[in-house]
Amino acid sequence: MSLPPVRSWTTDPTFRLLARCDRCHRRRLFAPYFEVYGTVDEDHLAQCGPCKEKQPRIGGRLPTVWWWECYLCLVDTITAIAEDRRPVG
């Protein structure tokens, strides 16, 4: 199951010992990890059972979830977002 669409991320990393990136699943002895936030949309909720169970709708709004990404995955995430944006007009 893929991660939800990214909405924001932290700019200051948290250095973690023996942690795993939630995106690439690589374990590192000691590395910086960034919190990445996404909003679970209807398509993701329909496909992902754990998100549906853990994050029920609150007041009709779609829930925000977060996960850890290493710096390499965060660069890929930001690049993909930048490439998808098209100028309006």
A tleap script that builds the chain and sets N, CA, C and O, in Angstrom:
source leaprc.protein.ff14SB
mol = sequence {
  NMET SER LEU PRO PRO VAL ARG SER TRP THR
  THR ASP PRO THR PHE ARG LEU LEU ALA ARG
  CYS ASP ARG CYS HIE ARG ARG ARG LEU PHE
  ALA PRO TYR PHE GLU VAL TYR GLY THR VAL
  ASP GLU ASP HIE LEU ALA GLN CYS GLY PRO
  CYS LYS GLU LYS GLN PRO ARG ILE GLY GLY
  ARG LEU PRO THR VAL TRP TRP TRP GLU CYS
  TYR LEU CYS LEU VAL ASP THR ILE THR ALA
  ILE ALA GLU ASP ARG ARG PRO VAL CGLY
}
set mol.1.N position { 0.845 -1.174 0.000 }
set mol.1.CA position { 0.000 0.000 0.000 }
set mol.1.C position { 0.884 1.230 0.000 }
set mol.1.O position { 1.827 1.319 0.787 }
set mol.2.N position { 0.594 2.164 -0.863 }
set mol.2.CA position { 1.378 3.392 -0.936 }
set mol.2.C position { 0.967 4.358 0.170 }
set mol.2.O position { -0.096 4.223 0.776 }
set mol.3.N position { 1.830 5.327 0.413 }
set mol.3.CA position { 1.552 6.328 1.432 }
set mol.3.C position { 0.559 7.356 0.901 }
set mol.3.O position { 0.447 7.522 -0.313 }
set mol.4.N position { -0.164 8.048 1.777 }
set mol.4.CA position { -1.126 9.061 1.337 }
set mol.4.C position { -0.431 10.237 0.657 }
set mol.4.O position { 0.786 10.381 0.774 }
set mol.5.N position { -1.184 11.083 -0.054 }
set mol.5.CA position { -0.598 12.261 -0.685 }
set mol.5.C position { 0.035 13.188 0.355 }
set mol.5.O position { -0.542 13.436 1.413 }
set mol.6.N position { 1.227 13.692 0.039 }
set mol.6.CA position { 1.987 14.549 0.955 }
set mol.6.C position { 1.431 15.971 0.925 }
set mol.6.O position { 1.147 16.521 -0.139 }
set mol.7.N position { 1.284 16.549 2.111 }
set mol.7.CA position { 0.821 17.929 2.236 }
set mol.7.C position { 1.896 18.841 2.807 }
set mol.7.O position { 1.971 20.013 2.439 }
set mol.8.N position { 2.737 18.313 3.712 }
set mol.8.CA position { 3.798 19.125 4.305 }
set mol.8.C position { 4.835 18.219 4.943 }
set mol.8.O position { 4.640 17.008 5.045 }
set mol.9.N position { 5.951 18.822 5.376 }
set mol.9.CA position { 7.021 18.079 6.013 }
set mol.9.C position { 7.798 19.022 6.910 }
set mol.9.O position { 7.696 20.242 6.783 }
set mol.10.N position { 8.577 18.448 7.821 }
set mol.10.CA position { 9.394 19.268 8.707 }
set mol.10.C position { 10.708 19.604 8.018 }
set mol.10.O position { 11.200 18.841 7.186 }
set mol.11.N position { 11.269 20.757 8.375 }
set mol.11.CA position { 12.554 21.156 7.798 }
set mol.11.C position { 13.720 20.779 8.689 }
set mol.11.O position { 14.853 20.682 8.219 }
set mol.12.N position { 13.460 20.565 9.962 }
set mol.12.CA position { 14.511 20.151 10.892 }
set mol.12.C position { 14.386 18.658 11.154 }
set mol.12.O position { 13.332 18.189 11.585 }
set mol.13.N position { 15.461 17.903 10.895 }
set mol.13.CA position { 15.382 16.458 11.082 }
set mol.13.C position { 15.462 16.057 12.546 }
set mol.13.O position { 15.937 16.807 13.399 }
set mol.14.N position { 14.991 14.873 12.799 }
set mol.14.CA position { 15.148 14.225 14.088 }
set mol.14.C position { 16.144 13.096 13.877 }
set mol.14.O position { 15.928 12.232 13.028 }
set mol.15.N position { 17.227 13.092 14.636 }
set mol.15.CA position { 18.219 12.035 14.497 }
set mol.15.C position { 17.761 10.845 15.332 }
set mol.15.O position { 17.513 10.957 16.533 }
set mol.16.N position { 17.658 9.710 14.661 }
set mol.16.CA position { 17.131 8.516 15.316 }
set mol.16.C position { 18.148 7.389 15.242 }
set mol.16.O position { 18.873 7.255 14.256 }
set mol.17.N position { 18.194 6.590 16.281 }
set mol.17.CA position { 19.104 5.467 16.379 }
set mol.17.C position { 18.372 4.179 15.993 }
set mol.17.O position { 17.287 3.900 16.504 }
set mol.18.N position { 18.968 3.397 15.090 }
set mol.18.CA position { 18.404 2.122 14.639 }
set mol.18.C position { 16.953 2.256 14.169 }
set mol.18.O position { 16.086 1.473 14.558 }
set mol.19.N position { 16.711 3.248 13.338 }
set mol.19.CA position { 15.354 3.508 12.856 }
set mol.19.C position { 15.210 3.074 11.401 }
set mol.19.O position { 16.192 2.800 10.711 }
set mol.20.N position { 13.972 3.020 10.963 }
set mol.20.CA position { 13.646 2.598 9.602 }
set mol.20.C position { 12.819 3.686 8.931 }
set mol.20.O position { 11.927 4.270 9.545 }
set mol.21.N position { 13.123 3.950 7.670 }
set mol.21.CA position { 12.345 4.896 6.875 }
set mol.21.C position { 11.024 4.221 6.515 }
set mol.21.O position { 11.012 3.068 6.083 }
set mol.22.N position { 9.914 4.935 6.691 }
set mol.22.CA position { 8.605 4.353 6.393 }
set mol.22.C position { 8.328 4.262 4.893 }
set mol.22.O position { 7.402 3.568 4.471 }
set mol.23.N position { 9.125 4.960 4.092 }
set mol.23.CA position { 8.906 4.919 2.654 }
set mol.23.C position { 9.769 3.863 1.962 }
set mol.23.O position { 9.247 3.019 1.233 }
set mol.24.N position { 11.084 3.904 2.185 }
set mol.24.CA position { 11.969 2.941 1.502 }
set mol.24.C position { 12.253 1.705 2.356 }
set mol.24.O position { 12.794 0.720 1.855 }
set mol.25.N position { 11.895 1.749 3.639 }
set mol.25.CA position { 12.041 0.628 4.577 }
set mol.25.C position { 13.496 0.244 4.854 }
set mol.25.O position { 13.762 -0.870 5.304 }
set mol.26.N position { 14.442 1.156 4.591 }
set mol.26.CA position { 15.848 0.890 4.914 }
set mol.26.C position { 16.108 1.217 6.381 }
set mol.26.O position { 15.614 2.213 6.911 }
set mol.27.N position { 16.879 0.374 7.010 }
set mol.27.CA position { 17.301 0.636 8.388 }
set mol.27.C position { 18.674 1.276 8.357 }
set mol.27.O position { 19.534 0.897 7.562 }
set mol.28.N position { 18.870 2.249 9.229 }
set mol.28.CA position { 20.156 2.917 9.349 }
set mol.28.C position { 20.551 2.953 10.816 }
set mol.28.O position { 19.700 3.030 11.702 }
set mol.29.N position { 21.854 2.896 11.058 }
set mol.29.CA position { 22.339 2.892 12.429 }
set mol.29.C position { 21.997 4.199 13.146 }
set mol.29.O position { 21.451 4.180 14.249 }
set mol.30.N position { 22.314 5.318 12.527 }
set mol.30.CA position { 22.034 6.631 13.106 }
set mol.30.C position { 21.882 7.596 11.945 }
set mol.30.O position { 22.841 7.810 11.205 }
set mol.31.N position { 20.722 8.178 11.764 }
set mol.31.CA position { 20.480 9.022 10.600 }
set mol.31.C position { 19.385 10.040 10.889 }
set mol.31.O position { 18.582 9.860 11.804 }
set mol.32.N position { 19.361 11.125 10.089 }
set mol.32.CA position { 18.294 12.105 10.238 }
set mol.32.C position { 17.017 11.624 9.535 }
set mol.32.O position { 17.067 11.097 8.424 }
set mol.33.N position { 15.893 11.814 10.193 }
set mol.33.CA position { 14.594 11.484 9.612 }
set mol.33.C position { 13.684 12.696 9.723 }
set mol.33.O position { 13.775 13.476 10.672 }
set mol.34.N position { 12.815 12.839 8.747 }
set mol.34.CA position { 11.908 13.977 8.689 }
set mol.34.C position { 10.474 13.493 8.841 }
set mol.34.O position { 10.109 12.436 8.325 }
set mol.35.N position { 9.671 14.261 9.545 }
set mol.35.CA position { 8.246 13.954 9.647 }
set mol.35.C position { 7.568 14.482 8.392 }
set mol.35.O position { 7.737 15.647 8.034 }
set mol.36.N position { 6.812 13.640 7.733 }
set mol.36.CA position { 6.080 14.021 6.526 }
set mol.36.C position { 4.605 13.835 6.820 }
set mol.36.O position { 4.194 12.806 7.357 }
set mol.37.N position { 3.809 14.836 6.467 }
set mol.37.CA position { 2.383 14.824 6.768 }
set mol.37.C position { 1.577 14.695 5.485 }
set mol.37.O position { 1.920 15.281 4.459 }
set mol.38.N position { 0.518 13.933 5.557 }
set mol.38.CA position { -0.372 13.771 4.424 }
set mol.38.C position { -1.804 13.692 4.895 }
set mol.38.O position { -2.078 13.321 6.037 }
set mol.39.N position { -2.714 14.043 4.007 }
set mol.39.CA position { -4.129 13.935 4.303 }
set mol.39.C position { -4.661 12.697 3.603 }
set mol.39.O position { -4.503 12.537 2.393 }
set mol.40.N position { -5.273 11.849 4.353 }
set mol.40.CA position { -5.824 10.617 3.795 }
set mol.40.C position { -7.060 10.990 2.973 }
set mol.40.O position { -8.036 11.515 3.508 }
set mol.41.N position { -7.005 10.713 1.669 }
set mol.41.CA position { -8.144 11.017 0.810 }
set mol.41.C position { -9.047 9.791 0.668 }
set mol.41.O position { -8.723 8.712 1.163 }
set mol.42.N position { -10.166 9.964 -0.002 }
set mol.42.CA position { -11.155 8.884 -0.143 }
set mol.42.C position { -10.569 7.657 -0.841 }
set mol.42.O position { -10.864 6.527 -0.454 }
set mol.43.N position { -9.728 7.874 -1.883 }
set mol.43.CA position { -9.148 6.751 -2.608 }
set mol.43.C position { -8.234 5.930 -1.709 }
set mol.43.O position { -8.242 4.700 -1.749 }
set mol.44.N position { -7.449 6.628 -0.899 }
set mol.44.CA position { -6.529 5.914 -0.005 }
set mol.44.C position { -7.304 5.152 1.070 }
set mol.44.O position { -6.963 4.017 1.402 }
set mol.45.N position { -8.343 5.778 1.608 }
set mol.45.CA position { -9.138 5.105 2.628 }
set mol.45.C position { -9.792 3.833 2.093 }
set mol.45.O position { -9.914 2.843 2.816 }
set mol.46.N position { -10.209 3.859 0.833 }
set mol.46.CA position { -10.864 2.697 0.244 }
set mol.46.C position { -9.893 1.531 0.088 }
set mol.46.O position { -10.307 0.372 0.135 }
set mol.47.N position { -8.589 1.827 -0.100 }
set mol.47.CA position { -7.605 0.779 -0.358 }
set mol.47.C position { -6.826 0.356 0.878 }
set mol.47.O position { -6.290 -0.752 0.915 }
set mol.48.N position { -6.752 1.204 1.882 }
set mol.48.CA position { -5.884 0.944 3.035 }
set mol.48.C position { -6.712 0.675 4.286 }
set mol.48.O position { -7.294 1.591 4.869 }
set mol.49.N position { -6.757 -0.581 4.688 }
set mol.49.CA position { -7.502 -0.953 5.882 }
set mol.49.C position { -6.965 -0.339 7.165 }
set mol.49.O position { -7.755 0.165 7.964 }
set mol.50.N position { -5.627 -0.358 7.405 }
set mol.50.CA position { -5.105 0.217 8.646 }
set mol.50.C position { -5.425 1.696 8.823 }
set mol.50.O position { -5.721 2.130 9.937 }
set mol.51.N position { -5.371 2.483 7.741 }
set mol.51.CA position { -5.692 3.915 7.855 }
set mol.51.C position { -7.160 4.101 8.218 }
set mol.51.O position { -7.505 4.988 8.999 }
set mol.52.N position { -8.010 3.274 7.656 }
set mol.52.CA position { -9.437 3.382 7.947 }
set mol.52.C position { -9.715 3.054 9.408 }
set mol.52.O position { -10.540 3.702 10.052 }
set mol.53.N position { -9.023 2.044 9.926 }
set mol.53.CA position { -9.236 1.640 11.310 }
set mol.53.C position { -8.626 2.622 12.304 }
set mol.53.O position { -9.246 2.947 13.317 }
set mol.54.N position { -7.406 3.098 12.018 }
set mol.54.CA position { -6.702 3.970 12.946 }
set mol.54.C position { -7.203 5.406 12.901 }
set mol.54.O position { -7.253 6.074 13.934 }
set mol.55.N position { -7.570 5.883 11.734 }
set mol.55.CA position { -7.891 7.292 11.549 }
set mol.55.C position { -9.336 7.477 11.065 }
set mol.55.O position { -9.556 7.735 9.881 }
set mol.56.N position { -10.305 7.350 11.948 }
set mol.56.CA position { -11.684 7.567 11.509 }
set mol.56.C position { -11.916 9.040 11.191 }
set mol.56.O position { -11.169 9.903 11.650 }
set mol.57.N position { -12.934 9.320 10.419 }
set mol.57.CA position { -13.273 10.708 10.092 }
set mol.57.C position { -13.678 11.439 11.354 }
set mol.57.O position { -14.411 10.910 12.190 }
set mol.58.N position { -13.197 12.647 11.480 }
set mol.58.CA position { -13.503 13.473 12.644 }
set mol.58.C position { -14.256 14.702 12.162 }
set mol.58.O position { -13.688 15.540 11.462 }
set mol.59.N position { -15.496 14.817 12.519 }
set mol.59.CA position { -16.285 15.981 12.123 }
set mol.59.C position { -16.446 16.117 10.620 }
set mol.59.O position { -16.608 17.231 10.123 }
set mol.60.N position { -16.406 15.019 9.884 }
set mol.60.CA position { -16.583 15.073 8.441 }
set mol.60.C position { -15.315 15.407 7.674 }
set mol.60.O position { -15.310 15.343 6.445 }
set mol.61.N position { -14.228 15.764 8.376 }
set mol.61.CA position { -12.966 16.085 7.714 }
set mol.61.C position { -12.128 14.826 7.557 }
set mol.61.O position { -12.224 13.890 8.351 }
set mol.62.N position { -11.312 14.825 6.524 }
set mol.62.CA position { -10.404 13.701 6.336 }
set mol.62.C position { -9.225 13.854 7.283 }
set mol.62.O position { -8.722 14.965 7.450 }
set mol.63.N position { -8.770 12.775 7.908 }
set mol.63.CA position { -7.709 12.856 8.913 }
set mol.63.C position { -6.332 13.103 8.297 }
set mol.63.O position { -6.080 12.774 7.138 }
set mol.64.N position { -5.456 13.689 9.104 }
set mol.64.CA position { -4.066 13.892 8.733 }
set mol.64.C position { -3.237 12.810 9.413 }
set mol.64.O position { -3.411 12.537 10.601 }
set mol.65.N position { -2.349 12.207 8.662 }
set mol.65.CA position { -1.457 11.189 9.197 }
set mol.65.C position { -0.019 11.644 8.957 }
set mol.65.O position { 0.225 12.537 8.145 }
set mol.66.N position { 0.924 11.034 9.656 }
set mol.66.CA position { 2.325 11.365 9.429 }
set mol.66.C position { 3.165 10.105 9.471 }
set mol.66.O position { 2.753 9.078 10.011 }
set mol.67.N position { 4.359 10.205 8.885 }
set mol.67.CA position { 5.293 9.105 8.839 }
set mol.67.C position { 6.714 9.663 8.763 }
set mol.67.O position { 6.903 10.857 8.533 }
set mol.68.N position { 7.716 8.794 8.956 }
set mol.68.CA position { 9.122 9.174 8.898 }
set mol.68.C position { 9.677 8.904 7.505 }
set mol.68.O position { 9.407 7.859 6.913 }
set mol.69.N position { 10.464 9.861 6.981 }
set mol.69.CA position { 11.194 9.645 5.731 }
set mol.69.C position { 12.649 10.034 5.928 }
set mol.69.O position { 12.953 11.016 6.606 }
set mol.70.N position { 13.553 9.255 5.327 }
set mol.70.CA position { 14.973 9.607 5.348 }
set mol.70.C position { 15.188 10.777 4.377 }
set mol.70.O position { 14.284 11.144 3.626 }
set mol.71.N position { 16.372 11.343 4.404 }
set mol.71.CA position { 16.617 12.518 3.568 }
set mol.71.C position { 16.559 12.191 2.084 }
set mol.71.O position { 16.141 13.038 1.294 }
set mol.72.N position { 16.968 10.983 1.677 }
set mol.72.CA position { 16.900 10.621 0.259 }
set mol.72.C position { 15.450 10.515 -0.224 }
set mol.72.O position { 15.119 10.979 -1.316 }
set mol.73.N position { 14.605 9.913 0.580 }
set mol.73.CA position { 13.191 9.794 0.213 }
set mol.73.C position { 12.511 11.162 0.226 }
set mol.73.O position { 11.653 11.434 -0.613 }
set mol.74.N position { 12.888 12.020 1.171 }
set mol.74.CA position { 12.284 13.351 1.229 }
set mol.74.C position { 12.635 14.163 -0.013 }
set mol.74.O position { 11.792 14.895 -0.531 }
set mol.75.N position { 13.864 14.043 -0.495 }
set mol.75.CA position { 14.251 14.731 -1.732 }
set mol.75.C position { 13.405 14.226 -2.897 }
set mol.75.O position { 12.939 15.019 -3.715 }
set mol.76.N position { 13.205 12.914 -2.975 }
set mol.76.CA position { 12.354 12.349 -4.028 }
set mol.76.C position { 10.915 12.843 -3.908 }
set mol.76.O position { 10.277 13.155 -4.913 }
set mol.77.N position { 10.411 12.913 -2.694 }
set mol.77.CA position { 9.041 13.377 -2.461 }
set mol.77.C position { 8.872 14.823 -2.899 }
set mol.77.O position { 7.915 15.152 -3.600 }
set mol.78.N position { 9.793 15.690 -2.492 }
set mol.78.CA position { 9.708 17.110 -2.838 }
set mol.78.C position { 9.861 17.306 -4.347 }
set mol.78.O position { 9.175 18.139 -4.939 }
set mol.79.N position { 10.759 16.541 -4.967 }
set mol.79.CA position { 10.946 16.628 -6.416 }
set mol.79.C position { 9.679 16.217 -7.156 }
set mol.79.O position { 9.276 16.876 -8.115 }
set mol.80.N position { 9.056 15.140 -6.718 }
set mol.80.CA position { 7.820 14.687 -7.373 }
set mol.80.C position { 6.712 15.728 -7.241 }
set mol.80.O position { 5.956 15.951 -8.187 }
set mol.81.N position { 6.610 16.363 -6.082 }
set mol.81.CA position { 5.594 17.399 -5.897 }
set mol.81.C position { 5.886 18.590 -6.807 }
set mol.81.O position { 4.973 19.139 -7.425 }
set mol.82.N position { 7.157 18.992 -6.892 }
set mol.82.CA position { 7.525 20.139 -7.727 }
set mol.82.C position { 7.287 19.857 -9.205 }
set mol.82.O position { 6.870 20.753 -9.939 }
set mol.83.N position { 7.539 18.645 -9.650 }
set mol.83.CA position { 7.337 18.301 -11.052 }
set mol.83.C position { 5.867 18.189 -11.419 }
set mol.83.O position { 5.500 18.424 -12.571 }
set mol.84.N position { 5.025 17.837 -10.468 }
set mol.84.CA position { 3.588 17.694 -10.738 }
set mol.84.C position { 2.871 19.035 -10.837 }
set mol.84.O position { 1.817 19.129 -11.466 }
set mol.85.N position { 3.425 20.058 -10.230 }
set mol.85.CA position { 2.763 21.356 -10.248 }
set mol.85.C position { 2.945 22.034 -11.597 }
set mol.85.O position { 4.052 22.119 -12.127 }
set mol.86.N position { 1.864 22.499 -12.121 }
set mol.86.CA position { 1.881 23.203 -13.401 }
set mol.86.C position { 1.409 24.635 -13.183 }
set mol.86.O position { 0.532 24.878 -12.353 }
set mol.87.N position { 1.978 25.583 -13.917 }
set mol.87.CA position { 1.515 26.964 -13.739 }
set mol.87.C position { 0.068 27.124 -14.167 }
set mol.87.O position { -0.381 26.501 -15.129 }
set mol.88.N position { -0.648 27.955 -13.451 }
set mol.88.CA position { -2.059 28.202 -13.759 }
set mol.88.C position { -2.140 29.257 -14.855 }
set mol.88.O position { -1.453 30.277 -14.807 }
set mol.89.N position { -2.995 28.995 -15.845 }
set mol.89.CA position { -3.184 30.037 -16.855 }
set mol.89.C position { -3.040 29.584 -18.225 }
set mol.89.O position { -3.179 30.378 -19.155 }
savepdb mol mol.pdb
quit
